[in-house]
Amino acid sequence: MENKDNVFSKMLRVQFIATLVVAVLAVFISGLHAAISVTAGGGAVILSAFIASKVAERSANKKDASVILVNLLKAEAVKILCILVLLFVTFKVYKQLVPFALIAGLAAAALFSGAALSKFKDEI
């Protein structure tokens, strides 16, 4: 269990760094509102992944494959729902939103979650 927590922590750290790098680039390319938009997109993925990891942990000690699979599917559904809710709130609240930058942050965090998990898969 402790090893899995470590892998999830590393994955979240990689997502955070990727989002931060894209946000810094956005500041120089398009300004502060683009950087905030990148952070909102990446933050939605990072926060949702954290919440989903807590849902997935419920099956960490189970031996039944069907229970593990159902909890993983629940975790993925929770992650997608959280991302949608956070993006909806962002669109409603942040009037200076730069949509392309939001998508760039979302993509950076989402792509690097898969890359981080594949990199750290041996630790699971």
C-alpha positions in Angstrom: 0.0 0.0 0.0 2.8 2.4 0.9 4.5 1.7 -2.4 1.3 2.6 -4.3 0.9 5.8 -2.4 4.5 6.7 -3.4 3.7 6.0 -7.1 0.6 8.1 -7.0 2.5 10.9 -5.2 5.2 10.8 -7.9 2.5 10.8 -10.6 0.8 13.8 -9.1 4.2 15.6 -8.8 5.0 14.9 -12.5 1.6 16.3 -13.5 2.2 19.4 -11.3 5.6 20.0 -12.8 4.2 19.6 -16.4 1.4 22.0 -15.7 3.8 24.5 -14.1 6.1 24.3 -17.2 3.2 24.9 -19.6 2.0 27.8 -17.4 5.4 29.5 -17.4 5.5 29.1 -21.2 2.0 30.5 -21.4 3.0 33.6 -19.4 5.7 34.4 -21.9 3.7 33.6 -25.0 0.2 34.9 -24.1 0.3 36.5 -20.7 -1.1 36.0 -17.2 -4.6 35.0 -18.1 -3.3 32.2 -20.3 -1.1 31.0 -17.4 -4.0 31.0 -15.1 -6.1 29.1 -17.7 -3.3 26.5 -18.0 -3.2 26.2 -14.2 -7.0 25.7 -14.1 -6.9 23.0 -16.7 -4.0 21.2 -15.2 -5.3 21.7 -11.7 -8.6 20.1 -12.7 -6.8 16.9 -13.8 -4.5 16.8 -10.8 -7.2 17.3 -8.2 -9.4 14.8 -10.0 -6.6 12.2 -10.2 -6.0 12.6 -6.5 -9.7 12.1 -5.7 -9.8 9.1 -8.0 -6.7 7.5 -6.4 -8.5 7.6 -3.0 -11.5 5.8 -4.6 -9.2 3.2 -6.2 -7.4 2.6 -2.9 -10.5 0.9 -1.5 -9.6 -2.2 -3.5 -5.8 -2.2 -2.7 -6.0 -5.1 -0.2 -8.7 -7.1 -2.2 -7.8 -10.3 -4.0 -10.9 -10.5 -6.1 -10.3 -9.2 -9.6 -13.9 -8.2 -10.2 -13.9 -6.0 -7.0 -10.6 -4.4 -8.1 -12.0 -3.8 -11.6 -15.2 -2.2 -10.4 -13.3 0.1 -8.1 -11.0 1.1 -10.9 -14.0 1.9 -13.1 -15.6 3.9 -10.3 -12.4 5.8 -9.8 -12.1 6.6 -13.5 -15.8 7.7 -13.6 -15.2 9.9 -10.5 -12.1 11.4 -12.1 -14.0 12.3 -15.3 -16.9 13.7 -13.4 -14.6 15.8 -11.2 -12.8 17.2 -14.3 -16.1 18.1 -16.0 -17.4 19.9 -12.9 -14.2 21.8 -12.3 -14.0 22.8 -15.9 -17.6 23.9 -15.9 -17.0 26.0 -12.8 -13.9 27.5 -14.4 -15.8 28.5 -17.5 -18.5 30.1 -15.4 -16.3 31.9 -12.9 -13.2 33.0 -14.8 -14.3 35.5 -17.4 -10.8 36.1 -18.9 -10.3 32.4 -19.6 -8.1 31.5 -22.6 -9.6 28.3 -23.8 -6.6 27.1 -25.8 -4.4 27.5 -22.7 -6.9 25.7 -20.6 -6.8 22.8 -23.0 -3.0 22.9 -23.0 -2.9 22.6 -19.3 -5.5 19.8 -19.3 -3.6 17.9 -22.0 -0.2 18.3 -20.3 -1.4 17.0 -17.0 -3.4 14.2 -18.6 -0.6 13.1 -20.9 2.0 13.1 -18.1 -0.2 11.1 -15.8 0.0 8.2 -18.2 3.7 8.7 -18.8 4.4 8.9 -15.1 2.5 5.7 -14.3 4.3 3.8 -17.1 7.6 5.1 -15.7 6.9 4.1 -12.1 4.9 0.9 -12.9 7.7 -1.3 -11.6 7.2 0.2 -8.1 3.6 -0.8 -7.9 
